[in-house]
Amino acid sequence: MMSMYLGRLGHSVVTADTTEEAWAIAEGAQPEFSAAVLDASMAGMSMQDLALRMLGANPSLRVIATSGYPVDMSVMEAAAPGRVMFLPKPFTPEMLASAVRRMLAAEKETL
């Protein structure tokens, strides 16, 4: 549902079912992605491990981490200050769109 909504807003969206699949896509992405929305419930490696790999490989990437449970964001924030945010579940499509807009705007400010 998230990908359909973001696609309707004009974003190019690529989805993955597991964190390993997401990493394979991100690792081979040309051009690089601007933002990634990661869900803590994805099967595979932890969301934090995936985020750290992705952030390390793409110095301009922004990550929106989502979960219905509390998430310790300190390691991700320390690794990529200003490039990560947490969006707690449940959230509305409008909240997701707002988070994506904020993260993409922050990317443009640092260019």
C-alpha positions as a Markdown table, in Angstrom:
| # | Residue | x | y | z |
|---|---|---|---|---|
| 1 | Met | 0.0 | 0.0 | 0.0 |
| 2 | Met | 2.9 | 2.4 | 0.8 |
| 3 | Ser | 4.4 | 1.9 | -2.6 |
| 4 | Met | 1.1 | 2.5 | -4.4 |
| 5 | Tyr | 0.5 | 5.7 | -2.5 |
| 6 | Leu | 4.0 | 7.0 | -3.0 |
| 7 | Gly | 3.8 | 6.1 | -6.7 |
| 8 | Arg | 0.6 | 8.0 | -7.1 |
| 9 | Leu | 2.5 | 11.1 | -5.7 |
| 10 | Gly | 5.0 | 10.8 | -8.5 |
| 11 | His | 7.8 | 8.9 | -6.7 |
| 12 | Ser | 9.6 | 6.1 | -8.4 |
| 13 | Val | 9.2 | 3.1 | -6.0 |
| 14 | Val | 11.0 | -0.2 | -5.8 |
| 15 | Thr | 9.9 | -2.8 | -3.3 |
| 16 | Ala | 11.5 | -5.8 | -1.6 |
| 17 | Asp | 10.1 | -8.6 | 0.5 |
| 18 | Thr | 13.2 | -9.2 | 2.6 |
| 19 | Thr | 16.1 | -7.2 | 3.9 |
| 20 | Glu | 18.6 | -9.2 | 1.8 |
| 21 | Glu | 16.5 | -8.4 | -1.4 |
| 22 | Ala | 16.4 | -4.8 | -0.4 |
| 23 | Trp | 20.2 | -4.7 | 0.1 |
| 24 | Ala | 20.8 | -6.4 | -3.3 |
| 25 | Ile | 18.6 | -3.8 | -5.0 |
| 26 | Ala | 20.2 | -0.9 | -3.2 |
| 27 | Glu | 23.8 | -2.2 | -3.8 |
| 28 | Gly | 23.3 | -2.4 | -7.5 |
| 29 | Ala | 21.2 | 0.7 | -7.9 |
| 30 | Gln | 22.3 | 3.2 | -10.5 |
| 31 | Pro | 21.5 | 5.9 | -10.1 |
| 32 | Glu | 21.5 | 5.7 | -6.3 |
| 33 | Phe | 18.2 | 6.0 | -4.4 |
| 34 | Ser | 17.4 | 9.2 | -2.6 |
| 35 | Ala | 15.4 | 7.7 | 0.2 |
| 36 | Ala | 14.5 | 4.3 | 1.6 |
| 37 | Val | 11.5 | 3.4 | 3.8 |
| 38 | Leu | 12.5 | 0.4 | 5.9 |
| 39 | Asp | 10.1 | -1.7 | 7.9 |
| 40 | Ala | 11.4 | -3.5 | 11.1 |
| 41 | Ser | 9.1 | -6.4 | 10.3 |
| 42 | Met | 10.9 | -7.3 | 7.1 |
| 43 | Ala | 12.4 | -10.8 | 7.2 |
| 44 | Gly | 16.2 | -11.2 | 7.2 |
| 45 | Met | 18.9 | -9.1 | 8.8 |
| 46 | Ser | 17.8 | -6.4 | 11.3 |
| 47 | Met | 16.5 | -3.1 | 10.0 |
| 48 | Gln | 19.4 | -1.4 | 11.7 |
| 49 | Asp | 22.0 | -3.6 | 9.9 |
| 50 | Leu | 20.3 | -2.9 | 6.6 |
| 51 | Ala | 20.1 | 0.8 | 7.2 |
| 52 | Leu | 23.7 | 1.0 | 8.2 |
| 53 | Arg | 24.8 | -0.9 | 5.0 |
| 54 | Met | 22.6 | 1.3 | 2.8 |
| 55 | Leu | 23.7 | 4.6 | 4.5 |
| 56 | Gly | 27.4 | 3.6 | 4.2 |
| 57 | Ala | 27.1 | 2.7 | 0.6 |
| 58 | Asn | 25.2 | 5.8 | -0.4 |
| 59 | Pro | 26.3 | 9.0 | 1.3 |
| 60 | Ser | 23.2 | 11.0 | 0.2 |
| 61 | Leu | 20.6 | 8.4 | 1.1 |
| 62 | Arg | 17.9 | 9.2 | 3.6 |
| 63 | Val | 16.3 | 6.4 | 5.6 |
| 64 | Ile | 12.8 | 6.4 | 7.2 |
| 65 | Ala | 12.6 | 3.5 | 9.7 |
| 66 | Thr | 9.1 | 2.2 | 10.5 |
| 67 | Ser | 7.9 | -0.1 | 13.3 |
| 68 | Gly | 5.0 | -0.7 | 15.5 |
| 69 | Tyr | 7.4 | -1.1 | 18.4 |
| 70 | Pro | 10.0 | 1.2 | 19.9 |
| 71 | Val | 13.2 | 1.3 | 17.9 |
| 72 | Asp | 16.6 | 2.5 | 19.2 |
| 73 | Met | 17.6 | 4.9 | 16.5 |
| 74 | Ser | 20.8 | 6.1 | 18.2 |
| 75 | Val | 23.3 | 3.9 | 16.2 |
| 76 | Met | 21.7 | 4.9 | 12.9 |
| 77 | Glu | 21.6 | 8.6 | 13.9 |
| 78 | Ala | 25.2 | 8.5 | 15.0 |
| 79 | Ala | 26.2 | 6.9 | 11.7 |
| 80 | Ala | 24.3 | 9.3 | 9.5 |
| 81 | Pro | 23.3 | 12.5 | 11.4 |
| 82 | Gly | 20.3 | 14.1 | 9.9 |
| 83 | Arg | 19.8 | 11.3 | 7.4 |
| 84 | Val | 17.5 | 9.0 | 9.4 |
| 85 | Met | 14.1 | 9.4 | 11.0 |
| 86 | Phe | 11.6 | 7.1 | 12.7 |
| 87 | Leu | 8.0 | 6.9 | 11.7 |
| 88 | Pro | 6.0 | 4.9 | 14.2 |
| 89 | Lys | 3.2 | 2.6 | 13.1 |
| 90 | Pro | 0.4 | 2.9 | 12.6 |
| 91 | Phe | 0.7 | 5.9 | 10.2 |
| 92 | Thr | -1.5 | 7.4 | 7.6 |
| 93 | Pro | -0.5 | 7.7 | 3.9 |
| 94 | Glu | -0.3 | 11.5 | 4.5 |
| 95 | Met | 2.1 | 11.0 | 7.4 |
| 96 | Leu | 4.3 | 8.8 | 5.1 |
| 97 | Ala | 4.2 | 11.4 | 2.3 |
| 98 | Ser | 5.1 | 14.1 | 4.8 |
| 99 | Ala | 8.1 | 12.1 | 6.1 |
| 100 | Val | 9.3 | 11.4 | 2.5 |
| 101 | Arg | 9.0 | 15.1 | 1.6 |
| 102 | Arg | 10.9 | 16.2 | 4.7 |
| 103 | Met | 13.7 | 13.7 | 4.1 |
| 104 | Leu | 14.0 | 14.7 | 0.4 |
| 105 | Ala | 13.9 | 18.4 | 1.3 |
| 106 | Ala | 16.7 | 17.8 | 3.8 |
| 107 | Glu | 18.8 | 16.1 | 1.0 |
| 108 | Lys | 18.4 | 19.1 | -1.2 |
| 109 | Glu | 19.5 | 21.5 | 1.6 |
| 110 | Thr | 22.8 | 19.6 | 2.0 |
| 111 | Leu | 23.7 | 19.6 | -1.7 |
